[in-house]
Amino acid sequence: MNSFPLRRSEPVPHSLSALAKLLEISPPMEEMEVRGVAPLGAAGPEQLGFLAHRRYLSHLGSCRAGALLISAEMASLLPPDSRPRLVVPNAHDALTTLLEAFHPEQRTEPEVHPTAVFGTGVRIGTDVRIGPYSVIESDVVVGDGVLIGAHVVVGTGSRIGRGSILHPHCVLYPGTVLGERVIVHSGARLGVDGFGYVFRDGAHQKIPQVGSCIIEDDVEIGANTTIDRGSIGETRVGAGAKLDNLVHLAHNVSVGPRAILTAQVGVAGSATIGAGVLAGGQAGFLGHVTVGDGAKVGAQSAVMKNVAPGETVQGSPARPQAEFLRTAAAQRLVPELMRRVRRLEGSAEDDSKGPDPR
């Protein structure tokens, strides 16, 4: 059996007019059969060359693609070119549609591998696939159409919603709840004990972590990401949020719907990340801060205080982006300013000595 969801590797051929119909745009005058899409520099005569950014315009001269998939903005910048074009409002959105057409999902038959281990009271829906050496502990509920890869551990009392995918070697600690169509990539750990201790009798004593970890519908969680359960209460990731690889959410964190947390973002305990927040790589969030809906946080920023809805912040400590950029520009002038100060100090010292008495 397969531990991963599969897509057809060899592209399904489509005519240009059929692709235009899929994209709901006017078809080009020319017709050809297209076998996939590739970057400009790699596309062959039977493929679409993908162009979404002006930095790749220079590749057009050597491009061998038989046709082009481009945004309307890029089309206005192109030099004369005889190749047919699929001109779309949003090239990345169109690319998603075409990749789904060229490489459709390949569903495999439901199967529970004979080496999988089950506790008591487990309830399994229809069309479920469970891979080799996975462990499904007692009282777990697995919804219809779920794929559980090899060597997955699902702790006692956990719930996995319909159509969810657990890639090999991920772990759900006891009581973890996944909504529908959740994707958990390899190595992720959900519902882990939070990092909570009290100093007592000369030693750090562990605080029992008795809360829950709830992942809502349509969330995707990257490889080796860790999400702690609440110490009391819950840690929650809202519907449609996307977490990249190596993200960490501490206990009692709340991540709003459609938030995007990119690689190595760390969120300390009880912080609230609003709906639609975008956090760049390695951004860090102090415990108990609130980041308002739609805010943007630059890469490697350290968020030490609340961020207003819709605000863009950057830097360490994080501050409004305009202020950060002014500071960064001023820092470039510091060496020259230091040289000027030293010259002025030298002149002042010479003046203080007065005229030579001789």
N, C-alpha and C positions, 0 to 999 in steps of 0.2 A: 504494500500500500504506500501511498505518498503522504509524507508528513507536512507538506506545504501545498497551498493552493497553486494550481498550475494554469498557465496560459499557453496557447498554441505558440510554439517557437517560430515556425515557418509562417510568414505573413499570408493571410488570405488575400488573393488578388481582388482588386476593385477597379472599376473604370473611374476616370476623373468625374464623369457626370454623376455617378452613384455617390462618390465622396462629396461632391457639391450638394447633392440632395440631403445627405446626412448632416451637413453643416448649415443647411438652409440658406445657401447663397446661390447666386447665378452661376451656372456652369461656364467654363471657358469655351471658346469656339473650337479648340482642338480637342481630340479625344485620344486617350491612350490607356493601357492597362497599367495600374500602379501596384507595385509589390513592396509596400512598406514605406516608412518615412525615416530619415536619418539627418544628422547635422550636415550643413552645407559641405564641409570638407570631406565627408565620408559617403555622401549619397551617390548612388550609381544611376545609370540611364533609365532604370525601371522604377526608381524611387522618387518620392517627394523630398526636396531639400527644405529643411526647416529654418526659417529666418525670423527671429523675434526681436533682435536688438541690433542697433546700428553698428556696434563694435565688430560685427561679423560681416559687414558689407564688403570688406576687402577680400573675403573668401569667394565672392561671387564669380570673379574672373576665372578661377581654376575649378569651379564647381562643375561636376559631371551629372548633376541631377537632371532627370527628364522633365520635371515640373517643380514648381515652388509652392510652399505653404507659407504665406507671409501675412503680417498684420497690415491693415490699411495705412498705418503710419509709415511702415517700411516701404510699402508700394510707392508712396509718393517720393521716396528718396532713391529708388532704383534707377540705374542707368538703363538705356534701351536693351531689351533682352527678348529673344524670340520664344523663349520657353513659356508654356501655359502656366497660369498662376491660379491658385486658390487664395483669394484675398478675403480675410476674415477680420472682424472687429478685434478679437482677442486671440492671438496665435496660440498661447498656452492652453486656453480653453478648447480651441479646435484640435490641438494636438491630443488632448485627453480623449476626445470623441473618436479620433481616427485610430489611436492606439487600441482602443477597445474594439474597434471594427477589424483591424488587422490581426490582433492577437486576442481572440475571444477566450473566455475562461473555459477550462476543460474540467467538467465535473466528473469525479470518480464515484464508483459505487459505494454505498454505505458499508462500513466495515469496522468491527472492533477487533483489534489484534489479540490473538490468544495470550500474549504475555502481559496484557494490561491487567492491573490489579484493582479490585473494587471492594469498598467497605459495604456496610449494611445500609439499606434504605436509600440507595442511589436511584434516582429517576432519570431516565434517558429518553429524549424525544426521538422523532423519526429522522432518517437521513443523516445520521451522526457517524463521524469517522473518528476513531480513537487509536492512536499510534502505539508502536511497541514500547513496552516497559513504562507506560504512563501509570500513575497512581491516582485513583479517584476515591477519596476517603468517604466516610459515612455521611449520609443525608445530603449529598450534593445533588443539585438539580441541573441537568444539561438540556438546553432547549433544542428545538428542531434545527437541523442543518448545521450543527456546530462541527468544526474541525479541531481536534486536539492532537497535536503532533507527538512525536516520540519523546519519552522521558519528561513529560509534563507532570507536575504534582498539583492536584487540586485539593485544598484542605477541607476539613470537615465543615459541612453546612454552607459551602459556597454556592453561588448561583451564577450560571452562565447563560446569557440570553440568546435568543434565536439568531442563527447566522454568524455567530462570533467565531474567531479564529485564534487559537493559541498555538504559536509556533513552538518548535522543539525546545526543551530545557527551560521553559518559564514556570514560575511557581505562583500559585494563588494561596496565600495563607488562609487559615480557617475564617469562615464568615465573609469572605470577599464577595462582592456583588458586581457582576458585569451586566450591562444592558444589552440591547440587541446590536448586532453587527459591529461589535468591538473587535479590534485587531490588537493582539499582544505579541510583540516580536521576541525572538529568542533571548534568553537570559534575563528577561524582566522579572522583577519580584514585586508583587502587589499585596498590600495588607501586612507589611512587615511591622514588627514592634517599633514604635517611635523611640527616639533617643531621649529618654526621660529618667532623671536620677535626682535623688535628694541626699544631701550630705548629712549622715547620721552616724553617731558613735565613731567618728574618725574615718568613715569610709563612705563611698558612693553607693547608695542603696537604690536598686532598680524600682521605678514606679510602675506598677502593673499597667499594661497598655490594653484596655478593655473596649476601646471604641471600634469603629467599623471603617471599611474602605469601600467606597461606592463609585463605580465608573459608569457613567450614563451612556446612552445610545450613541453609536457612530464615532466613538473615540478611537484613536489609534495611538498606541504606546510603543516607543522605539526600543531597540535592543539594549539590554543592560540598564534600563531605567528602573528606579526603585521608588515605590510610593508607600509611605508608612500609614498604618491605621491610626485613627484618632486615639489619643490617650483616654479621654472620655469624649463622647460625641463622635463625629465622623470626619474623615478626609474624603473630599468629593471632587471629581473631575466632571465638568458639565458636558452636555451633549455636543458632539461635533468638535470637541477640542482635539488638538494634535500635539503629541509630545514626541520630540526627537529622541535619538539615542542618548543615553547617559544623563538623562534628566533626573533630578531628585526632588521629591516633594516630602517634606517632613510632616509630623503628625498634625492633624486638624487644619491642614491647608485646604482652601477652597479655590478651585480653578473654574472660571465661568465658561459658559458655552462658547464654542468657536475660538477659544484662545489658542495661540500658537506659541509653544515654548521650544526653542531650537536647542541644539546640542549643548550639553553640560550646564544648562540652567539649573540653579539651586534655589529652592524656596524654603526658608526656615519656618518653624512651627507657627501655626495660626495666622499666617499671612493670607490675604484675600486678593486673588487675581481676577479682575473683572471680565465680563464678556468681551470677546474679540480682541483681547490684549495681544500684542506681538512683542515677544522678548527675544533679543538677539543672543547669539551663542555666548556661553559663560557668564551671562548676567546673573547677579545674585540679589536675593531679596531678604531683608532683615525680618525677623519674626514680628508678627502682629501688624505689619504695614498693610495698607489697602491701596491697590492700584485700580483706578477707575476704568470703567468700560471704554474700550477703544484706544487706550493709551498705548504708546510705543516706547520700548526700552532698548537702547542701543547695546551692541555687543560689549561684553566685559564691564558693563555698568554695575555699580553697587547701589541698590535702592535702599536708602536708610530712613526714608520718611514717606508719607503718603504721596501718591501721584494722582493728580486730578483727571477726571474723564477726558479722553481725547488728547491729553498732553503728550509730547514727545520729550523724553529725557535721555541723557547720555552722560557718561563719565563716572568717576569714582572719587567722592560720592556723586550720585546721579543728580543732575540739575537740568533746567530747561535747555534744550538743544542749542538755541541761539546763544545763550550764555556760555555753554561749553565751547562752541565754535569760536566765540570772541576770545575766550581764555586761551584756547589752543593757538590762535593766530598771534596773540600777544606773546606767548611763550617763545615763539620763533625769534622774537626781537630781543630776548633777554641777553644773549651773548654780546650783541652790539651795544646794548645799553650798559652792560658791565664795563666794556672797553671805554665808553664815554665817561662813565663815572670815575674810572681809574685815571683817565687823562685829566679830568677836572680836579680830582683830589691832588694829583701831582702839581697842577698849576697853582692851586690854592696853597699848597705847602711851600712852593717857591716864593709866592707873594708874601707869605707870612714871615719869611726870613728878612724881608726888607732889602734895601740897596746895599751893595758891597761897600763897607766903610773905607776901603782903600780907594 
